Amino acid sequence: MSGAVQVVLRPLAAGDSARLLAWRNQPEIARWMYSDHAITADEHDRWFVGALGDARRRYWVIEADGTPVGLANLYDLAPEHGRTSWAYYLADPSTRGQGIGAFVEYWVIEHVFGELGLNKLWCEVLIGNEAVWRLHEGFGFQREALFRQHVRKDGAPADVVGLGLLKSDWAGARAASRSRLTLRGFDLPA
């Protein structure tokens, strides 16, 4: 890689539990999650055990230059319907703006349509998280829904944007997305 951060998505491991709890309870992460209360150790432990043992979910720790910096996941993995949902976050604020999120997006899309052979990738984003839903749109995601007053954030109703990307959409957006990342110095597999 020439000039860009080396980004790797590695499978979640048992030793990641404490790190994920700390990340999830960071105010800048919790503000974009559906639940924004402080996650207790017991609550986290139950979630973590379930996350490692659920065939309908996949989790990866995002590493930048060998340092864990975030989490990406697939959930509601439904091969029988050819679709899955996904989400990610960068927990280390110093990594934002370096293209790491865009690299993660590209990697996940390629994984879903290539390795998993699915037809649709979808996600839900709080309406106020405009940077993220615009990033998704830049990769070819289309807005499919506006879920009005879908969740409560800080005690107030919040809207959620539903976005979807079909394999056929990605065929049209892949080259431009790939070009943007290679121009930033990321080496991408063929």
Protein Blocks (a to p, Z undefined) as FASTA:
>chain_A
ZZiacdddddddfklmmmmmmmmmpmklmmmpmblcdcdfklmmmmmmmmmmmckbccdd
ddeehiafbdcddehiafknopacdddddfblklgonlmmmmmmmmmmmmmmmmnopabd
cddddfklmmlmmmmmmnopacfbdcehkbccehiacddddddddfklmmmmmmmmmmmm
mmnopacdZZ
